[in-house]
Amino acid sequence: MSISKARFLTFPAAVALVGGAALLSAPTASAHDHWTPIANVGAAVKYDTDHLQAEHLDQPLVGFGPAISDPQGWATGHLTPFVLDTAALAATGHDAAGGDGSGHQH
């Protein structure tokens, strides 16, 4: 397998691993009490829309200039932390860096 194919497989494998660990560590809940409060999901959606506005709509080249010039650095330095922050914020109410999701931690 070439190195370029290995790079494309690494990120989805890491996301699947983190997602699987989150599902396995989630406490069981009754039919009336879900373990993820709806407010956390709302906070994650707000975080995503604020990020989309700041990083992709207000920037030249729709914010993809760094992705074009350094795709691997952009994926590991920008995209991966954003995905992890969104998942952590939806599950726990805090982003992966321990913040409340109100600012961009990356």
C-alpha positions as CSV (number, residue, x, y, z in Angstrom):
1,M,0.0,0.0,0.0
2,S,1.4,3.4,-0.9
3,I,1.8,6.1,1.7
4,S,-0.9,8.3,0.1
5,K,-3.5,5.5,0.5
6,A,-2.3,5.0,4.1
7,R,-2.9,8.7,4.9
8,F,-6.5,8.5,3.6
9,L,-7.2,5.5,5.8
10,T,-5.6,7.0,9.0
11,F,-8.1,9.8,9.6
12,P,-11.3,7.7,9.2
13,A,-9.8,4.9,11.3
14,A,-9.0,7.5,14.1
15,V,-12.5,8.9,13.9
16,A,-14.0,5.5,14.1
17,L,-11.8,4.6,17.1
18,V,-12.8,7.8,19.0
19,G,-16.4,7.3,18.2
20,G,-16.4,3.7,19.2
21,A,-14.7,4.5,22.5
22,A,-17.3,7.2,23.2
23,L,-20.1,4.8,22.5
24,L,-18.6,2.1,24.7
25,S,-18.0,4.5,27.6
26,A,-21.4,6.1,27.4
27,P,-23.6,5.2,30.4
28,T,-26.8,3.3,29.8
29,A,-29.9,5.4,29.9
30,S,-33.6,4.7,30.4
31,A,-36.1,5.5,27.7
32,H,-37.0,8.7,29.4
33,D,-33.5,10.0,30.3
34,H,-31.0,10.3,27.5
35,W,-27.3,10.5,28.4
36,T,-26.7,13.4,26.0
37,P,-28.6,16.5,26.9
38,I,-30.2,18.3,24.0
39,A,-28.5,21.5,25.1
40,N,-25.1,19.9,24.4
41,V,-26.2,19.1,20.8
42,G,-27.4,22.6,20.4
43,A,-24.1,24.0,21.7
44,A,-22.2,21.7,19.2
45,V,-24.4,22.9,16.3
46,K,-23.7,26.6,17.4
47,Y,-20.0,25.9,17.6
48,D,-20.1,24.4,14.1
49,T,-22.1,27.3,12.5
50,D,-19.9,29.9,14.2
51,H,-16.8,28.1,13.0
52,L,-18.2,27.8,9.4
53,Q,-18.9,31.6,9.4
54,A,-15.6,32.6,10.8
55,E,-13.3,30.2,9.0
56,H,-15.0,29.6,5.7
57,L,-17.5,32.3,4.8
58,D,-15.5,35.4,6.0
59,Q,-12.1,34.2,4.6
60,P,-10.6,34.5,1.1
61,L,-10.9,31.3,-1.0
62,V,-13.7,30.3,1.3
63,G,-11.1,29.5,3.9
64,F,-9.6,26.6,2.0
65,G,-6.3,28.4,1.1
66,P,-4.4,26.5,3.9
67,A,-6.0,23.2,2.8
68,I,-4.8,23.7,-0.7
69,S,-1.2,24.7,0.2
70,D,-0.8,22.1,3.0
71,P,-3.5,19.4,3.0
72,Q,-2.0,17.1,5.6
73,G,-1.1,20.0,8.0
74,W,-4.6,21.4,7.5
75,A,-6.2,18.1,8.3
76,T,-4.2,17.4,11.4
77,G,-3.9,20.9,12.7
78,H,-7.4,22.3,11.9
79,L,-9.9,19.6,10.8
80,T,-9.1,16.9,13.4
81,P,-9.3,19.2,16.4
82,F,-12.5,20.7,15.0
83,V,-14.1,17.2,14.7
84,L,-12.9,16.1,18.1
85,D,-14.2,19.4,19.7
86,T,-17.6,19.0,18.1
87,A,-18.0,15.4,19.2
88,A,-16.8,16.1,22.7
89,L,-19.0,19.2,23.0
90,A,-22.1,17.2,21.9
91,A,-21.3,14.4,24.3
92,T,-20.1,16.2,27.4
93,G,-20.8,19.9,27.0
94,H,-17.1,20.7,27.0
95,D,-14.8,20.7,24.0
96,A,-11.8,18.4,23.8
97,A,-9.5,21.1,25.2
98,G,-11.7,21.4,28.3
99,G,-13.4,24.7,27.3
100,D,-17.1,25.4,27.0
101,G,-17.1,25.5,23.2
102,S,-17.5,29.3,23.1
103,G,-14.2,30.0,21.3
104,H,-12.1,28.3,18.8
105,Q,-9.4,26.3,20.6
106,H,-7.3,25.5,17.5
